[in-house]
Amino acid sequence: MAKRVPYLFPPTVMALKAFGEDLKLARLRRDISLKMMSERTSLSVVTLTQIEKGSPSVSLGNYMQVLFVLGMDQKIRQVAADDQLGRKLQDLNLTLRKRASKREDV
């Protein structure tokens, strides 16, 4: 059965390719060969090559395994940590009261 590769918008494809290239450069800066990375991640050399090409068919878990070996796994948490757009959208949906609610004096 053939793998289904999702259709991605061109900017997403370019971002994945850049991410893969960044991972490759990080591996080379650490002087880690593909074979050594394969042993450390338990991924095949073919899968690692696909990751470094930015393939969308490789699972996020495999990308995370590479980030872990490179010591960069904590940086992934920063991606959605400060969701400014989401907060602005949430604030737009808040209802504003024109006056305070009535309280009964006890």
All heavy atoms as an XYZ file, in Angstrom:
839
protein
N       0.828     -1.166      0.000
C       0.000      0.000      0.000
C       0.886      1.246      0.000
O       1.788      1.378      0.812
C      -0.907     -0.018      1.231
C      -1.905      1.076      1.252
S      -3.035      0.758      2.631
C      -4.042      2.164      2.458
N       0.644      2.146     -0.896
C       1.449      3.356     -1.019
C       1.116      4.338      0.085
O      -0.029      4.434      0.526
C       1.215      3.999     -2.375
N       2.144      5.070      0.525
C       1.924      6.095      1.535
C       1.188      7.263      0.925
O       1.454      7.670     -0.197
C       3.264      6.602      2.067
C       3.774      5.888      3.253
C       4.961      6.639      3.807
C       5.393      6.031      5.118
N       6.537      6.719      5.680
N       0.255      7.810      1.681
C      -0.451      9.004      1.224
C       0.338     10.225      1.678
O       0.589     10.410      2.854
C      -1.850      9.049      1.814
C      -2.765      7.995      1.234
C      -4.151      8.097      1.799
N      -4.660      9.450      1.568
C      -5.697      9.963      2.203
N      -6.318      9.264      3.114
N      -6.109     11.184      1.948
N       0.735     11.023      0.737
C       1.442     12.261      1.053
C       0.432     13.394      0.972
O      -0.239     13.560     -0.045
C       2.602     12.500      0.060
C       3.313     13.793      0.374
C       3.577     11.327      0.087
N       0.292     14.148      2.042
C      -0.701     15.223      2.038
C      -0.324     16.328      1.063
O       0.855     16.563      0.801
C      -0.666     15.746      3.477
C       0.693     15.392      3.971
C       1.065     14.115      3.263
N      -1.333     16.994      0.526
C      -1.086     18.151     -0.315
C      -0.731     19.316      0.603
O      -1.433     19.604      1.556
C      -2.319     18.519     -1.153
C      -2.110     19.803     -1.913
C      -1.343     19.811     -3.068
C      -2.618     20.997     -1.442
C      -1.107     20.992     -3.751
C      -2.394     22.178     -2.115
C      -1.642     22.171     -3.275
O      -1.399     23.341     -3.929
N       0.369     19.953      0.304
C       0.801     21.086      1.107
C       0.902     22.330      0.246
O       1.258     22.259     -0.933
C       2.170     20.803      1.727
C       2.260     19.595      2.650
C       3.687     19.387      3.110
C       1.346     19.767      3.843
N       0.606     23.462      0.828
C       0.752     24.725      0.134
C       2.239     24.999     -0.093
O       3.078     24.591      0.722
C       0.117     25.859      0.939
C      -1.365     25.706      1.114
C      -1.911     25.530      2.367
C      -2.210     25.725      0.015
C      -3.277     25.387      2.541
C      -3.580     25.593      0.172
C      -4.113     25.421      1.429
N       2.576     25.682     -1.170
C       3.992     25.946     -1.476
C       4.798     26.564     -0.330
O       5.936     26.130     -0.095
C       3.922     26.869     -2.693
C       2.656     26.460     -3.374
C       1.692     26.135     -2.257
N       4.265     27.533      0.423
C       5.071     28.063      1.540
C       5.378     27.006      2.601
O       6.436     27.026      3.217
C       4.198     29.176      2.127
C       3.279     29.570      1.029
C       3.035     28.320      0.245
N       4.447     26.072      2.792
C       4.669     24.998      3.758
C       5.769     24.065      3.278
O       6.628     23.647      4.060
C       3.368     24.202      3.983
O       2.336     25.105      4.350
C       3.533     23.160      5.056
N       5.759     23.753      1.991
C       6.804     22.900      1.407
C       8.160     23.564      1.570
O       9.147     22.923      1.962
C       6.495     22.606     -0.084
C       7.654     21.889     -0.746
C       5.216     21.795     -0.217
N       8.225     24.857      1.289
C       9.492     25.587      1.413
C       9.964     25.616      2.869
O      11.156     25.463      3.140
C       9.354     27.005      0.861
C       9.166     27.019     -0.646
S       9.165     28.641     -1.458
C       8.384     29.714     -0.311
N       9.038     25.775      3.803
C       9.397     25.792      5.224
C       9.931     24.438      5.675
O      10.910     24.364      6.426
C       8.198     26.198      6.069
N       9.290     23.359      5.217
C       9.768     22.014      5.562
C      11.154     21.749      4.996
O      12.015     21.166      5.664
C       8.800     20.958      5.042
C       7.751     20.449      6.010
C       6.794     19.494      5.314
C       8.368     19.791      7.213
N      11.379     22.174      3.751
C      12.705     21.988      3.139
C      13.772     22.764      3.901
O      14.861     22.256      4.148
C      12.666     22.410      1.673
C      11.959     21.408      0.796
C      11.996     21.804     -0.666
C      11.255     20.757     -1.486
N      11.311     21.019     -2.919
N      13.451     23.991      4.298
C      14.395     24.801      5.066
C      14.664     24.159      6.430
O      15.808     24.132      6.903
C      13.859     26.221      5.233
N      13.603     23.622      7.063
C      13.751     22.954      8.355
C      14.658     21.730      8.221
O      15.555     21.512      9.043
C      12.377     22.563      8.903
C      12.395     21.929     10.248
C      13.019     22.528     11.318
C      11.764     20.709     10.463
C      13.024     21.943     12.574
C      11.758     20.114     11.705
C      12.396     20.735     12.767
N      14.432     20.938      7.183
C      15.271     19.769      6.941
C      16.725     20.152      6.720
O      17.640     19.509      7.256
N      16.945     21.213      5.961
C      18.313     21.685      5.717
C      18.953     22.161      7.025
O      20.128     21.897      7.278
C      18.298     22.818      4.687
C      19.656     23.342      4.318
C      20.538     22.358      3.583
O      20.012     21.421      2.939
O      21.779     22.526      3.641
N      18.177     22.844      7.851
C      18.686     23.291      9.154
C      19.077     22.106     10.029
O      20.097     22.141     10.726
C      17.653     24.151      9.884
C      17.455     25.513      9.235
O      18.311     25.922      8.418
O      16.424     26.156      9.527
N      18.279     21.049     10.001
C      18.606     19.844     10.772
C      19.884     19.198     10.254
O      20.726     18.744     11.033
C      17.448     18.847     10.727
C      16.183     19.257     11.474
C      15.079     18.229     11.247
C      16.464     19.426     12.953
N      20.024     19.171      8.951
C      21.240     18.606      8.351
C      22.462     19.412      8.774
O      23.486     18.836      9.180
C      21.114     18.588      6.832
C      22.322     18.006      6.135
C      22.117     17.967      4.626
C      23.308     17.323      3.936
N      23.096     17.193      2.496
N      22.368     20.730      8.700
C      23.494     21.575      9.100
C      23.817     21.404     10.582
O      24.993     21.373     10.971
C      23.194     23.033      8.771
C      23.137     23.373      7.284
C      22.666     24.813      7.081
C      24.490     23.147      6.620
N      22.793     21.272     11.416
C      23.014     21.057     12.849
C      23.732     19.732     13.086
O      24.634     19.646     13.927
C      21.689     21.086     13.598
N      23.353     18.710     12.333
C      24.014     17.400     12.456
C      25.470     17.499     12.029
O      26.378     17.008     12.718
C      23.283     16.362     11.593
C      23.966     14.998     11.565
C      23.237     14.011     10.684
N      23.178     14.371      9.287
C      24.176     14.204      8.406
N      25.333     13.702      8.787
N      24.011     14.543      7.143
N      25.720     18.175     10.910
C      27.089     18.294     10.404
C      27.957     19.144     11.339
O      29.142     18.839     11.528
C      27.078     18.895      9.001
C      26.455     17.992      7.924
C      26.348     18.739      6.603
C      27.243     16.701      7.769
N      27.394     20.190     11.937
C      28.154     21.012     12.893
C      28.605     20.180     14.096
O      29.647     20.462     14.684
C      27.314     22.185     13.392
C      27.225     23.330     12.435
C      26.526     24.529     13.091
N      25.738     25.192     12.071
C      24.428     25.126     11.930
N      23.698     24.449     12.782
N      23.817     25.750     10.959
N      27.810     19.188     14.449
C      28.139     18.314     15.577
C      29.014     17.139     15.145
O      29.334     16.274     15.947
C      26.854     17.812     16.238
C      26.116     18.906     17.001
C      24.670     18.538     17.253
N      23.954     19.512     18.045
C      23.544     20.707     17.610
N      23.793     21.083     16.366
N      22.897     21.532     18.405
N      29.355     17.109     13.866
C      30.204     16.052     13.297
C      29.593     14.667     13.519
O      30.277     13.723     13.911
C      31.620     16.120     13.885
C      32.623     15.369     13.031
O      32.405     15.254     11.807
O      33.628     14.875     13.592
N      28.282     14.566     13.284
C      27.570     13.294     13.415
C      27.268     12.792     12.005
O      26.621     13.483     11.214
C      26.256     13.465     14.201
C      26.540     13.998     15.612
C      25.481     12.158     14.263
C      25.294     14.359     16.404
N      27.709     11.593     11.706
C      27.434     11.010     10.393
C      25.995     10.507     10.342
O      25.344     10.329     11.378
C      28.391      9.847     10.118
O      28.096      8.764     10.979
N      25.510     10.263      9.119
C      24.156      9.713      8.978
C      24.044      8.354      9.662
O      23.031      8.050     10.285
C      23.778      9.589      7.502
C      23.136     10.802      6.860
C      22.933     10.580      5.361
C      21.821     11.157      7.516
N      25.106      7.550      9.540
C      25.082      6.225     10.163
C      25.002      6.344     11.688
O      24.228      5.637     12.339
C      26.321      5.432      9.758
C      26.316      4.023     10.288
C      27.510      3.228      9.845
C      27.426      1.842     10.438
N      28.661      1.100     10.305
N      25.789      7.260     12.253
C      25.763      7.455     13.708
C      24.401      7.997     14.151
O      23.855      7.550     15.165
C      26.873      8.435     14.121
C      27.076      8.543     15.601
S      28.343      9.756     16.080
C      29.758      9.163     15.180
N      23.849      8.931     13.378
C      22.518      9.476     13.699
C      21.474      8.369     13.627
O      20.566      8.303     14.450
C      22.169     10.609     12.737
C      20.823     11.247     13.007
S      20.662     12.051     14.598
C      21.329     13.649     14.216
N      21.632      7.482     12.652
C      20.715      6.364     12.510
C      20.745      5.473     13.752
O      19.705      5.038     14.252
C      21.079      5.559     11.256
O      20.299      4.405     11.162
N      21.924      5.221     14.253
C      22.067      4.391     15.447
C      21.472      5.078     16.676
O      20.818      4.438     17.495
C      23.544      4.066     15.686
C      24.133      3.147     14.632
C      25.648      3.033     14.709
O      26.267      3.690     15.591
O      26.217      2.306     13.885
N      21.682      6.373     16.786
C      21.206      7.115     17.960
C      19.691      7.322     17.955
O      19.077      7.411     19.011
C      21.906      8.467     18.050
C      23.373      8.346     18.378
C      24.028      9.702     18.462
N      25.444      9.574     18.757
C      26.254     10.602     18.916
N      25.792     11.844     18.821
N      27.522     10.410     19.173
N      19.107      7.432     16.772
C      17.669      7.698     16.677
C      16.833      6.447     16.447
O      15.618      6.487     16.549
C      17.367      8.672     15.524
O      17.830      8.094     14.302
C      18.001     10.029     15.756
N      17.483      5.340     16.096
C      16.796      4.097     15.707
C      15.969      4.298     14.440
O      14.962      3.624     14.232
C      15.902      3.573     16.832
O      16.680      3.283     17.970
N      16.366      5.250     13.595
C      15.725      5.486     12.308
C      16.676      5.031     11.210
O      17.891      5.067     11.378
C      15.397      6.976     12.127
C      14.469      7.597     13.160
C      14.392      9.108     12.961
C      13.089      6.982     13.074
N      16.113      4.644     10.086
C      16.953      4.227      8.975
C      17.630      5.433      8.334
O      17.165      6.572      8.466
C      16.129      3.480      7.920
O      15.273      4.390      7.251
N      18.716      5.183      7.636
C      19.423      6.244      6.920
C      18.501      6.848      5.866
O      18.514      8.062      5.638
C      20.725      5.699      6.289
C      21.373      6.741      5.387
C      21.694      5.265      7.377
N      17.648      6.029      5.255
C      16.705      6.518      4.250
C      15.729      7.512      4.885
O      15.470      8.592      4.334
C      15.937      5.343      3.592
C      14.840      5.853      2.679
C      16.897      4.444      2.833
N      15.205      7.179      6.069
C      14.285      8.082      6.759
C      14.991      9.375      7.142
O      14.437     10.467      6.985
C      13.692      7.404      8.006
O      12.991      6.227      7.607
C      12.744      8.330      8.755
N      16.211      9.279      7.627
C      16.968     10.476      7.987
C      17.225     11.358      6.776
O      17.131     12.588      6.857
C      18.291     10.090      8.645
C      18.169      9.469     10.028
C      19.496      8.922     10.492
C      17.616     10.477     11.020
N      17.502     10.735      5.642
C      17.696     11.491      4.407
C      16.415     12.211      4.025
O      16.442     13.379      3.616
C      18.156     10.559      3.270
O      19.355      9.885      3.688
C      18.432     11.327      1.998
N      15.275     11.546      4.186
C      13.985     12.173      3.893
C      13.718     13.346      4.842
O      13.199     14.376      4.425
C      12.853     11.145      3.988
C      12.874     10.106      2.882
C      12.717     10.746      1.512
O      11.806     11.528      1.292
N      13.618     10.421      0.613
N      14.089     13.183      6.098
C      13.923     14.267      7.070
C      14.758     15.476      6.656
O      14.289     16.609      6.677
C      14.296     13.792      8.498
C      13.216     12.853      9.031
C      14.517     14.970      9.437
C      13.572     12.165     10.331
N      15.992     15.223      6.255
C      16.882     16.315      5.880
C      16.474     16.964      4.556
O      16.896     18.069      4.259
C      18.327     15.827      5.838
C      18.846     15.510      7.238
C      20.289     15.064      7.276
O      20.903     14.872      6.192
O      20.829     14.921      8.383
N      15.626     16.292      3.806
C      15.069     16.883      2.585
C      13.758     17.595      2.878
O      13.193     18.242      2.007
C      14.828     15.805      1.527
C      16.090     15.243      0.918
C      15.755     14.195     -0.119
C      17.011     13.632     -0.752
N      16.691     12.568     -1.726
N      13.236     17.440      4.099
C      11.989     18.082      4.491
C      10.762     17.366      3.978
O       9.748     17.992      3.679
N      10.818     16.054      3.933
C       9.697     15.276      3.421
C       8.481     15.361      4.340
O       8.581     15.128      5.546
C      10.107     13.810      3.278
O       8.992     13.021      2.946
N       7.293     15.670      3.780
C       6.081     15.723      4.598
C       5.541     14.346      4.964
O       4.659     14.237      5.815
C       5.086     16.473      3.710
C       5.546     16.209      2.329
C       7.041     16.080      2.401
N       6.072     13.298      4.351
C       5.556     11.961      4.638
C       6.193     11.346      5.883
O       5.745     10.313      6.353
C       5.772     11.042      3.432
O       7.153     10.852      3.202
N       7.215     11.979      6.428
C       7.860     11.486      7.639
C       7.093     12.014      8.846
O       6.721     13.188      8.889
C       9.344     11.936      7.692
C      10.010     11.456      8.965
C      10.102     11.428      6.471
N       6.874     11.165      9.834
C       6.065     11.569     10.992
C       6.785     12.601     11.856
O       8.020     12.666     11.900
C       5.717     10.349     11.844
O       6.843      9.935     12.597
N       5.984     13.391     12.541
C       6.530     14.405     13.444
C       7.363     13.745     14.545
O       8.370     14.304     14.990
C       5.395     15.225     14.053
C       5.798     16.318     15.027
C       6.712     17.334     14.365
C       4.572     16.998     15.585
N       6.973     12.555     14.953
C       7.734     11.829     15.974
C       9.162     11.560     15.533
O      10.098     11.648     16.339
N       9.348     11.254     14.258
C      10.699     11.019     13.747
C      11.500     12.314     13.714
O      12.687     12.322     14.043
C      10.639     10.390     12.358
C      10.142      8.961     12.393
O      10.125      8.316     13.432
N       9.712      8.457     11.255
N      10.858     13.411     13.328
C      11.532     14.705     13.378
C      11.948     15.014     14.828
O      13.043     15.510     15.085
C      10.623     15.824     12.852
C      10.613     15.969     11.344
C       9.694     15.297     10.554
C      11.532     16.799     10.713
C       9.676     15.444      9.177
C      11.535     16.959      9.330
C      10.602     16.274      8.570
O      10.599     16.414      7.198
N      11.053     14.721     15.778
C      11.346     14.970     17.193
C      12.512     14.125     17.688
O      13.319     14.586     18.496
C      10.102     14.692     18.053
C       9.056     15.767     17.979
S       9.640     17.365     18.572
C      10.029     16.987     20.269
N      12.605     12.898     17.205
C      13.708     12.022     17.593
C      15.039     12.639     17.172
O      16.012     12.631     17.922
C      13.514     10.639     16.950
C      14.420      9.581     17.477
C      14.064      9.138     18.882
O      13.128      9.614     19.513
N      14.845      8.220     19.398
N      15.082     13.201     15.970
C      16.298     13.855     15.479
C      16.606     15.083     16.325
O      17.751     15.309     16.731
C      16.158     14.222     13.980
C      17.301     15.104     13.517
C      16.072     12.957     13.130
N      15.577     15.887     16.612
C      15.783     17.063     17.454
C      16.325     16.681     18.831
O      17.193     17.360     19.380
C      14.471     17.844     17.612
C      14.011     18.627     16.393
C      12.578     19.119     16.584
C      14.940     19.784     16.116
N      15.826     15.581     19.389
C      16.288     15.115     20.692
C      17.770     14.775     20.656
O      18.538     15.193     21.523
C      15.475     13.902     21.156
C      15.937     13.338     22.464
C      15.576     13.947     23.656
C      16.742     12.214     22.501
C      16.015     13.443     24.871
C      17.183     11.704     23.711
C      16.820     12.317     24.895
N      18.178     14.025     19.646
C      19.585     13.632     19.537
C      20.482     14.863     19.356
O      21.593     14.919     19.876
C      19.789     12.615     18.388
C      21.262     12.397     18.091
C      19.121     11.295     18.740
N      19.972     15.867     18.655
C      20.743     17.093     18.443
C      20.698     18.028     19.646
O      21.366     19.054     19.672
C      20.219     17.826     17.201
C      20.403     17.111     15.874
C      19.698     17.865     14.767
C      21.878     16.926     15.550
N      19.903     17.679     20.658
C      19.782     18.515     21.849
C      18.920     19.740     21.617
O      19.078     20.759     22.293
N      18.000     19.654     20.677
C      17.162     20.793     20.316
C      15.682     20.518     20.544
O      14.839     21.271     20.066
C      17.410     21.140     18.838
C      18.852     21.443     18.516
S      19.169     21.526     16.752
C      18.474     23.118     16.391
N      15.350     19.470     21.256
C      13.950     19.065     21.412
C      13.120     20.049     22.231
O      11.922     20.177     22.015
C      13.856     17.662     22.021
C      14.608     17.536     23.326
O      15.791     17.919     23.362
O      14.019     17.063     24.310
N      13.724     20.782     23.147
C      12.966     21.731     23.956
C      12.522     22.948     23.154
O      11.542     23.601     23.485
C      13.781     22.176     25.174
C      13.983     21.076     26.192
C      12.669     20.543     26.731
O      11.778     21.304     27.084
N      12.539     19.230     26.793
N      13.215     23.246     22.070
C      12.876     24.406     21.253
C      11.533     24.242     20.548
O      10.888     25.221     20.208
C      13.975     24.690     20.238
C      15.262     25.132     20.905
C      16.309     25.505     19.902
C      17.553     25.959     20.642
N      18.532     26.536     19.748
N      11.086     23.022     20.330
C       9.822     22.790     19.629
C       8.653     23.321     20.464
O       7.625     23.709     19.923
C       9.635     21.292     19.281
C       8.550     21.095     18.230
C       9.316     20.477     20.502
C       8.967     21.424     16.852
N       8.832     23.383     21.770
C       7.763     23.877     22.644
C       7.526     25.369     22.462
O       6.471     25.881     22.799
C       8.090     23.571     24.098
C       8.168     22.063     24.348
C       8.272     21.729     25.780
N       7.026     22.096     26.426
C       6.957     22.528     27.677
N       8.028     22.641     28.402
N       5.796     22.833     28.206
N       8.499     26.072     21.913
C       8.373     27.515     21.716
C       7.485     27.856     20.521
O       7.053     28.996     20.383
C       9.748     28.142     21.507
C      10.651     28.013     22.714
C      12.072     28.437     22.416
O      12.403     28.783     21.289
N      12.922     28.395     23.422
N       7.211     26.892     19.674
C       6.479     27.147     18.445
C       5.115     27.770     18.718
O       4.742     28.763     18.105
C       6.333     25.849     17.618
C       5.406     26.052     16.446
C       7.700     25.381     17.136
N       4.364     27.210     19.627
C       3.024     27.729     19.902
C       2.886     28.270     21.325
O       1.783     28.483     21.804
C       1.983     26.645     19.662
N       4.015     28.520     21.974
C       3.963     28.959     23.367
C       3.330     30.340     23.523
O       2.547     30.575     24.429
C       5.367     28.964     23.960
N       3.670     31.253     22.648
C       3.137     32.610     22.739
C       2.234     32.857     21.535
O       2.672     33.371     20.518
C       4.272     33.632     22.788
C       3.761     35.027     23.077
O       2.658     35.158     23.622
O       4.475     35.984     22.739
N       0.995     32.476     21.667
C       0.024     32.550     20.575
C      -0.670     33.908     20.583
O      -1.808     34.042     21.036
C      -0.984     31.408     20.720
C      -1.973     31.350     19.587
O      -1.746     32.003     18.552
O      -2.991     30.653     19.740
N       0.018     34.928     20.087
C      -0.531     36.277     20.114
C      -1.794     36.395     19.274
O      -2.770     37.019     19.697
C       0.516     37.272     19.624
C       1.673     37.413     20.576
C       2.720     38.385     20.061
O       2.534     39.021     19.039
N       3.820     38.495     20.788
N      -1.799     35.817     18.085
C      -2.981     35.885     17.226
C      -4.166     35.198     17.889
O      -5.279     35.727     17.906
C      -2.706     35.258     15.860
C      -3.906     35.173     14.920
C      -4.423     36.574     14.603
C      -3.535     34.437     13.652
N      -3.953     34.029     18.465
C      -5.029     33.312     19.143
C      -5.608     34.109     20.300
O      -6.824     34.135     20.511
N      -4.742     34.766     21.037
C      -5.221     35.584     22.165
C      -6.041     36.769     21.674
O      -7.053     37.122     22.267
C      -4.050     36.055     23.008
C      -3.409     34.924     23.789
C      -2.180     35.425     24.539
N      -1.381     34.314     24.958
C      -1.392     33.810     26.179
N      -2.192     34.313     27.090
N      -0.615     32.802     26.496
N      -5.616     37.393     20.581
C      -6.372     38.513     20.029
C      -7.743     38.053     19.542
O      -8.754     38.722     19.774
C      -5.605     39.178     18.884
C      -4.425     39.985     19.350
C      -3.674     40.594     18.186
C      -2.444     41.335     18.668
N      -1.650     41.888     17.560
N      -7.784     36.905     18.873
C      -9.066     36.367     18.409
C      -9.970     36.026     19.579
O     -11.178     36.267     19.535
C      -8.833     35.132     17.536
C      -8.171     35.387     16.187
C      -7.782     34.072     15.525
C      -9.082     36.199     15.284
N      -9.396     35.487     20.622
C     -10.176     35.152     21.811
C     -10.729     36.426     22.444
O     -11.893     36.474     22.849
C      -9.298     34.408     22.815
C     -10.036     33.908     24.034
C      -9.113     33.168     24.972
O      -7.936     33.505     25.107
N      -9.646     32.156     25.632
N      -9.916     37.463     22.522
C     -10.364     38.721     23.112
C     -11.486     39.351     22.305
O     -12.374     39.998     22.861
C      -9.199     39.703     23.241
C      -8.195     39.275     24.312
O      -8.541     38.394     25.121
O      -7.077     39.813     24.315
N     -11.472     39.182     20.987
C     -12.538     39.734     20.151
C     -13.893     39.090     20.452
O     -14.928     39.722     20.302
C     -12.210     39.543     18.668
C     -11.116     40.440     18.107
C     -10.792     40.040     16.674
C     -11.541     41.894     18.161
N     -13.869     37.852     20.877
C     -15.113     37.127     21.152
C     -15.642     37.353     22.561
O     -16.719     36.876     22.896
C     -14.922     35.628     20.916
C     -14.804     35.307     19.452
O     -15.421     35.950     18.619
N     -13.997     34.307     19.126
N     -14.887     38.084     23.378
C     -15.363     38.359     24.729
C     -16.473     39.399     24.666
O     -16.379     40.381     23.944
C     -14.221     38.876     25.609
C     -13.100     37.889     25.895
C     -12.017     38.582     26.720
C     -13.619     36.676     26.645
N     -17.504     39.155     25.418
C     -18.596     40.126     25.445
C     -18.286     41.176     26.496
O     -17.869     40.864     27.607
C     -19.937     39.440     25.762
O     -19.810     38.753     27.005
C     -20.311     38.463     24.674
N     -18.507     42.412     26.137
C     -18.271     43.510     27.063
C     -19.604     43.960     27.634
O     -20.560     44.199     26.904
C     -17.594     44.677     26.340
C     -16.200     44.389     25.790
C     -15.697     45.593     25.017
C     -15.251     44.070     26.926
N     -19.643     44.083     28.922
C     -20.849     44.569     29.580
C     -20.789     46.083     29.616
O     -19.762     46.679     29.890
C     -20.940     44.015     30.987
C     -21.116     42.528     30.995
C     -21.337     42.105     32.391
N     -22.478     41.217     32.392
C     -22.857     40.541     33.443
N     -22.234     40.697     34.583
N     -23.887     39.743     33.372
N     -21.917     46.697     29.362
C     -21.971     48.152     29.363
C     -22.075     48.706     30.780
O     -21.706     49.823     31.030
C     -23.139     48.631     28.506
C     -22.944     48.191     27.070
C     -23.831     48.946     26.145
C     -23.752     48.311     24.803
N     -23.295     48.931     23.733
N     -22.587     47.922     31.679
C     -22.661     48.352     33.074
C     -22.521     47.127     33.957
O     -22.686     45.985     33.525
C     -23.972     49.080     33.351
C     -25.181     48.261     33.079
C     -26.429     49.089     33.284
N     -27.562     48.300     32.843
C     -28.762     48.408     33.329
N     -28.990     49.267     34.286
N     -29.734     47.668     32.882
N     -22.261     47.399     35.186
C     -22.088     46.318     36.139
C     -23.418     45.635     36.409
O     -24.488     46.252     36.289
C     -21.500     46.861     37.450
N     -23.358     44.384     36.769
C     -24.584     43.653     37.069
C     -25.201     44.188     38.373
O     -24.503     44.695     39.243
C     -24.311     42.164     37.189
O     -23.394     41.941     38.228
N     -26.510     44.051     38.487
C     -27.207     44.537     39.685
C     -26.973     43.575     40.833
O     -27.037     42.357     40.665
C     -28.696     44.651     39.416
C     -29.025     45.714     38.403
C     -30.526     45.812     38.207
C     -30.857     46.853     37.179
N     -32.299     46.974     36.971
N     -26.700     44.146     41.985
C     -26.534     43.327     43.180
C     -27.600     43.711     44.176
O     -27.991     44.884     44.274
C     -25.175     43.581     43.836
C     -24.033     43.130     43.000
C     -22.720     43.202     43.718
N     -22.678     44.243     44.756
C     -21.622     44.451     45.518
N     -20.543     43.742     45.373
N     -21.639     45.393     46.443
N     -28.064     42.759     44.871
C     -29.052     43.050     45.920
C     -28.309     43.380     47.194
O     -27.383     42.680     47.577
C     -29.970     41.859     46.124
C     -30.886     41.605     44.964
C     -31.847     40.477     45.272
O     -32.178     40.254     46.452
O     -32.277     39.815     44.316
N     -28.698     44.479     47.824
C     -28.075     44.824     49.104
C     -28.659     43.929     50.183
O     -29.868     43.782     50.316
C     -28.353     46.296     49.461
C     -27.607     47.214     48.514
O     -26.569     46.791     47.973
O     -28.068     48.348     48.316
N     -27.802     43.331     50.914
C     -28.256     42.414     51.968
C     -28.179     43.035     53.311
O     -27.543     43.883     53.693
C     -27.445     41.108     51.953
C     -27.891     40.190     53.036
C     -27.516     40.493     50.608
